[in-house]
Amino acid sequence: MAIGATAALGRSDLIRIQALGALRNGELSPAELRQGVLQLAYYTGCGNATDVDRGIEDAIADHERERAQQR
């Protein structure tokens, strides 16, 4: 719900924080987050969806770096 509301604002910085939290908590997978971008694009418009995608991909990259450092 929070990601959807933030997506409407087109705030990739906030999306990144929310998505990273979801990844860390095991609430959503990278694939689920990417699918969410496609679903949200219809409601938020392509411009905001591009910002959402940027935030999601940044969060996934951050999460992968964190996991690599833990190994």
N, C-alpha and C positions, 0 to 999 in steps of 0.2 A: 504494500500500500504506500509506504513512504517513498519508495523508488518511483512509483507512478506519479505521485504528487510532485516530486522534485523534477521528474522528466518534463512536466509541463512548463517548468521554469527554464529548462535548458541549461541547468547548472552542472556541468561536467565535474566540477570540483566536489560538489556535494554527493553526486552519484557515485564518484570514486570512493568516498568515505563509507557510504551505505553499502555498496557492493563488497568492499573489502571486509566489512563487518559480517556480512552474510557468508562470505567465503570462509572467514576465520571460524565462524560458529557452525559451519557445516550446514547452514540453512539452504543454500543454493550452490549448484555446481557452475563451473564456467559455461557449460553448454546451456544450462537453464537461464543464466543471465543473458547470454547472447540471444536466445530465443525470445526473452522478454523485450529486448530492443526491437525485434521485428514486430512484436505485438503492440508495443507502445508507439511505434512510428505512425500507425493508423490514427491514433488519438492525439498525438502531440505534434504531428507534422514532421516533414523530413528534416527541416533545420534543427529542431530540438532533438530528433532521433540521432542525428550526427553527433551532437554534443553528448547524448546519453551513451552512444557507442564508444566515444573517446573515454569517458569516465569508466565504463565497464572494462574496456581493454587495459586501461591504466591499472585498475584494481586487480585484474587477473595477473598482469605482469608483476605487480608488487607482491601478490600472494605467492606466486611461483618463486620469486627471489627469496622470500621469507622461508619457504619450505626447503629450498636448496641450502640455505645457511644453517638450518637445523640438522641437516644430515651430516 
